[in-house]
Amino acid sequence: MSVIRIPIAGTSEEVIEIQKDNLPSNEEMDGLLGTLMAEMAPLNVWMQFAAEYYKQGKMAQFVTLMEEVTEIDEEEVLKKYTVDERVKCFNVFAGYFIESAGKSKESEVKKDDQFFKANQVRFLIKNRFNK
């Protein structure tokens, strides 16, 4: 069984294990996001969840998770992450919207919306990291 491990803050060896084949549903996302924030999980753990949701085709959960991780602005939490780690999260999220637009069989309006969202993420990168 493959799992994703969330280290418990303040301990060196305790973890919360989540089975990859039993990821929280869309209705349970608040619990997962709360746990990731409360434990100040490393960004690579956030990205493991994002990658697994993406692989499983659970795009609503992927987007919810990526929105949350790219909106973290609490100084105490941000100190734990490098700029490179944070920029990687933004790039993954922007890449998702670009890929979605490229694959879209829907109208040009839908494609434009996806490109617009990708540009919004790129704008956030520029404003947060070019100070």
N, C-alpha and C positions, 0 to 999 in steps of 0.2 A: 504494500500500500504506500502510495506516495503522499507525503504531507507537506504543508507549509508550516514552518515554525515561527511563532511570534515570541521573541524573548520578553520575559516579564521584567519590567523596569525595577532596578534596585537589586536584582539577583544576578548571579553570574551563570547559572546553569538551568534555571527553571524556564520552561517554555509552554506556550499554549499550542497544541497541534490541531490543525484543521486539515481534514482529508480533502485532497484535490477533487475526488469524485463526489464530494458532499459539501461543496462550497455554499455559503449562505445565499439564499434566494434574494430576489429583489426586495421582498418584504422584510428580510432580515439584515439588510445592508447597514441600517443604523447601528446594530449591535457590533458588526465587524468594524465599522469605521470608528465607533466609540472605543473599542478595544485597541485598535491600531494607534489612536491618539493617546489614550490613557497610558499605554505602555511605551509611548514614544518610540514606536517600532522604526527600525532603520528603513530608509527609503527602498533598499533592495527588497525588503519584505513586501512593501506596498506594491512594488513592481512585479514581484512574483504572483501576487493575487491578480493584478491587472493582466499579466500575460496569460494566466490560467483561465480567467474569464474570457479573454479574447480567443484563446485556443478552443474553448468549449462553445464559442458562438454566442456567449451571453453578453451582448453588447450594451444592454441597459446597465448591467452591473459594472461593466468595464468603464463606461462613461461616468457613472456615479462616483466610482472610486477615483478616477483620474481628475474629476472636477474637485473632489475633496483634497487630494494631495497637492494639486496646483494652487489651491486657495489657502493653504496653511500660511498664516502670517504671525503666529505667536512667536515672539523673540526667543523664549526658552526652548521651543521646539526647533526653530530654525538654526540655532547655534549648533545643534547636533549634526546638521547636514552640510556637506560641502556645496559650493556653488555648482560644481560640475554635476553632482548628483541631482540637484534641483533642476538644472537646465535639461538634463536627460529626461526627466519626467515631463517637462513642458514639450520637449521635442517629440517624445513618443505620442503625446496627446495630439499635437499638431499633425503629426504623421498619420494618425488614425483618420482625422478629418480629410486629409488630402487623399488617402487611399479610398475612403468612402466615396468621395466625389468622383474619383477615377473609375470606380466599379459601378457607380449608380446607373441604373437603366431608366431612372425616372427623368423628369423634366429638367431642363437647364436651370430652372429656379432652384430645384433641390440641390443640384451640383453647385450652383453659386452659393447657396446657403452653407454647404460643407466647406467650400473654400473660404468663405467669410469667417466661419468658426476657426479654421486653421490660422487665419490672419489675426484673429483676436488673441489666440494663444501666443503667437509670435510677438504681438504687441505687448502682452504681459511680460514676456521674457525681456524684451528691450527695456521696459519701464522698471522692472524689479532688479535687473542685474547690471544696468549701465548707469549707475549712479555715481 
